[in-house]
Amino acid sequence: MPEEAIKFAKKLLESDEDYLDNVIKLWHIGNEKYGQCWNTEFHIFGEIESETDHLPLTHVRSKCSEEFLIKADKELKETIEYYRDSVTKACNIIISGKNV
C-alpha cells in the first residue's frame, strides 16, 4: 500500500492530468490504511473527494456533454488551485513516509 500511495502522490505532484482519479485513489488508500482518512496525511483527499463527487472521472467523460465538461473543467481547475498547497504538502508527507 505505501508504494501505491507514493505512486499516486508523485503523479499529483508532477501533473494535474487525471487529478480527480488520483485524488480518489489516495482517499481510498487513506481509508484502507486508517479506517477513515480524517486527521491523517490523507485527509485533504477526502475533502476534495467530498467537494467534487459530482464531477466526472476520466472513464465517464466521454459520456458527458461538451457544455457540462466545460463547466466541470472550470470548477476542477478552481479546486486544483484552491487546494494546491495542501495537496503538495500531503503528497510530500506520503512520499517521505512520515505520518502526521
N, C-alpha and C positions, 0 to 999 in steps of 0.2 A: 504493500500500500504506500509506503513512503516514496518509492521510486515513481509510482504513478502520480502522486501528488506533485512531486518535483517536476515531472514532465509537463503537467498542465500549468503549473506556476510559471515555468520557463516560457511556455507558449504565450501566456498572458503578458509577460514582460517584453517579449520580442515583437508582438503584433496584436492588433485588435481583430484580426481575422478569426472567425468562429468564436467571438468573445463570449456570447451567452452560453454556447455549448461548453466552453472551458470553465466558465463560472459554475455552471450546474454540475459539472463533473467534480469540481473541488468541493462544492457544497455537499454532494453525496459522499465523498471521501471523508469529509469532516464529520458528517452524521454517522458514518460507519465506525469511524475511529472513536468518537466520544459518545455516541448515542444521540446527541444533538450537538450542532456546531456552535451554539451560542456561547459567548465568553471564551472562545478559543481562537487560535490563529485563523480558523476557517469562518469566523463569524461574519465577516464582510460579504462573503459569497452567499450566505443565507439572506442577508439584507437585500443584495442585488437580485437574487432569485425571486424573492417575495415582491419586489417592486416591478419586476419585468416579466412576470409569469404570463402576461398577455401578449408578449412579443414573440414572433415566430423564430423557432430554432432553424438551423441550416436545412434540415431534412424536410421541413414543411414550406419553406419559402416559395418553392415552385408552384404551390397550390394557392398562393396569395395573389391578390390583385396588385397591380403596379401602384395604384393610389395608396393602398394600405401599406405596402412596403416603403414607400416614400415617407409616410408618417412614422412608421415603426423605426426606420433607419435614423430619422431625425431624433426621435426620442432615445434611441440606443446611443447615438453619438453624445447626446447631453448626459446620459447616465455614465458613460465611459469617462467623460471629462470630470464629472462631479466626483466620482469615486476613484479616479486615477491614483492619487497619493495613497489612499487607504489600501487599494489593491496591490500597489507596488510594495508597500510595507509588509502586507500579509504574505505576498509571494516570496519576498526575501526571507522572511521568518521560516516559511515552509522549506525553502531551498537550504537554509542554514541548519535545519533540523532542530532548532530551538523552539520549544513550546512556549506559549505566553503564560 
